[in-house]
């Protein structure tokens, strides 16, 4: 009987740990453009917020880690919308 109580306590503790521990994202969602961190959606165009672009999506500062398809990193230093 003592074994059953110990096993039950361990299961409850493991369940509580799983609930309290936040999930860590290991991959970007599939609808994110892989060239930008944080995630930018895959759409026809993304422009810098406050700039002269016409959208349809606007963003703040981003890290550019691949081809700059949206033209956000005009000086080529790896930071877009600075």
C-alpha positions as CSV (number, residue, x, y, z in Angstrom):
1,X,0.0,0.0,0.0
2,X,2.9,2.4,0.8
3,X,4.1,1.9,-2.8
4,X,0.8,2.9,-4.2
5,X,0.7,6.2,-2.2
6,X,4.3,7.0,-3.3
7,X,3.5,6.3,-6.9
8,X,0.4,8.4,-6.7
9,X,2.3,11.3,-5.1
10,X,4.9,11.1,-7.8
11,X,2.3,11.3,-10.6
12,X,0.6,14.3,-9.0
13,X,4.0,16.0,-8.6
14,X,4.9,15.3,-12.3
15,X,1.5,16.6,-13.4
16,X,1.9,19.8,-11.4
17,X,5.3,20.4,-12.8
18,X,4.0,19.9,-16.4
19,X,1.3,22.5,-15.8
20,X,3.6,25.0,-14.1
21,X,6.4,24.7,-16.7
22,X,5.9,26.9,-19.8
23,X,6.4,25.3,-23.2
24,X,9.5,26.2,-25.1
25,X,9.0,26.9,-28.8
26,X,11.5,24.9,-30.8
27,X,10.4,26.0,-34.2
28,X,8.7,28.9,-35.8
29,X,5.1,28.4,-36.9
30,X,4.8,27.4,-40.5
31,X,3.2,30.7,-41.5
32,X,6.3,32.8,-40.5
33,X,8.8,34.1,-43.0
34,X,12.0,32.4,-42.0
35,X,14.2,35.5,-42.8
36,X,12.8,37.6,-39.9
37,X,13.0,37.4,-36.1
38,X,10.5,37.9,-34.6
39,X,8.0,36.1,-36.8
40,X,6.6,38.1,-39.7
41,X,3.7,36.6,-41.6
42,X,4.1,35.4,-45.2
43,X,2.1,38.1,-47.1
44,X,2.4,40.2,-50.2
45,X,4.4,42.9,-48.4
46,X,5.5,44.1,-44.9
47,X,6.5,47.6,-44.2
48,X,8.1,49.4,-41.3
49,X,5.6,51.0,-38.9
50,X,5.7,54.8,-39.2
51,X,7.3,54.7,-42.6
52,X,6.0,55.5,-46.0
53,X,5.1,52.0,-47.0
54,X,1.6,50.9,-47.9
55,X,1.4,47.6,-46.0
56,X,-0.8,45.5,-45.8
57,X,1.3,44.5,-42.7
58,X,3.5,46.8,-40.6
59,X,6.3,45.9,-38.2
60,X,8.7,47.4,-35.8
61,X,12.4,46.5,-35.5
62,X,13.3,43.0,-36.7
63,X,16.4,40.9,-37.1
64,X,17.0,39.9,-40.7
65,X,18.6,36.5,-40.9
66,X,18.0,35.5,-44.5
67,X,17.0,37.1,-47.8
68,X,15.3,40.4,-47.1
69,X,12.2,39.8,-49.3
70,X,10.3,42.7,-47.7
71,X,13.1,45.2,-48.0
72,X,13.2,46.1,-44.3
73,X,17.0,46.3,-43.9
74,X,18.0,49.1,-46.3
75,X,21.5,49.5,-45.0
76,X,22.2,45.7,-45.0
77,X,23.4,45.5,-41.3
78,X,21.0,42.7,-40.4
79,X,18.5,44.9,-38.5
80,X,15.3,46.0,-40.2
81,X,13.1,49.0,-39.4
82,X,15.7,50.7,-37.3
